[in-house]
């Protein structure tokens, strides 16, 4: 039998507001807004390195049960997403590499609208 221990680590701010380790915060947590502000500032005008990525996770089970989809980013897309739809963010998971933003499904357009129409 394998036992997996999951620990939720809440952030604490030190000095200039650097994040302490990793963490997950949800809407309603006392530091939720300050985490969003920190991530918005951290990733503002940040093109990322050659490994920068943006991942959209549209999991049917999460949509059905939690009513959200997630965006993971390691560049300025994180800041832009927070600016565009801050009120639609339900939770944030972050580490030193990037941030995953969980958006309420009602705030997200269908994924096929990302593509340009080419005929």
N, C-alpha and C positions, 0 to 999 in steps of 0.2 A: 504494500500500500504506500502511495506517495502522498505526503502532506505538503500543501503549498500554503505558506503564510502570506497573506496580503496585508500590507500596512499602509494606511493612508497618512501621508505626511503633509501637514499644513505648512505653508511658507512662513518665514519670518524675515523681516527686512533688517538689513545691516547697512549702516553708513548711507551710501548714496542710493540705496534701494535695490541692491543686488539680491537675487533669489538665493535662498539657502536650500541646497540639494534639489530635490524634485518634489512635485506635489500635484494634488488634484483639489480644485475648489469648485463648489457648485453655487449657483445663484441662491442668494439668501445667507451664505456664509459671510461672516463679518469682514473678511478681507477680499471678497470677490471683486469689488470695483477697483481696489488698489492693485490687484494682480492684473486686471485688464489694462489699467493705465500703465503699469510697468511694462507689460508685453508690447503694448502699442508704441511706447517710446523706444524700447529696446530694438524692435524690428523695423522702426521707421527708417526709410531710405537705406535698407540693408539688402543689397542684391544677393548676398550669400556667396559662398565659394563655388568651385566647380561641382561639388556634390549637392548643392542646394536642391531641395525638392518640395513639391506640393502634392499631397495625396488627398483625394476625396474618398471617403469610405461611406458608401450608401448601402448599409446592411439592412435587409428587409426585416429581420427580427428586431433590430434596434429601432427602426422606424415604427414598427407595430407596437412594441412594448414601451419604449422610452420616448417615442415621438421626436427623435432627433437623428441627424447625420453628423459626421465629423469631418473636419478639414485639419490636416496636419501640415505644417509648414516650417521651413527653416530660413525664411527670408522675409522681405517686406510684404509678402502676401498676408502674413499674420496681422501686421499693423493695418493694412488696408481692409481686411475682413472685419476687424474690430471697429474701425471707423465707420464702415458702411452699415453694419447691422449689430451694434453693441447690444441693443435690447433683445435681440433674438438668441443671444448666447446663453445656454443653460448651464454649461460647465466648461472647465478648462483643465487639461492635463499638460504638464510641462516638465522639461528637464533642461540640462545645459545645451542640448542640441537643437531643440525646437519646441513648438507648442501645438497641441491638438485642441481645437475649438469645437465644441458640440453645439450645433445650432438647432433650434426648434424647427421641425419640418415645415411649418407654415411660413417660415421666412426664407425658404430655399426654392429656387426655380427648378424645374425638371432638368436633369443633367444634359439631355440632348441639346438644350439651348446654349451650351458652351460652344458648340460647333457653328462655324459660319456656313451659310447656305452656298453651295457651289454647284453650278449647273453646266 
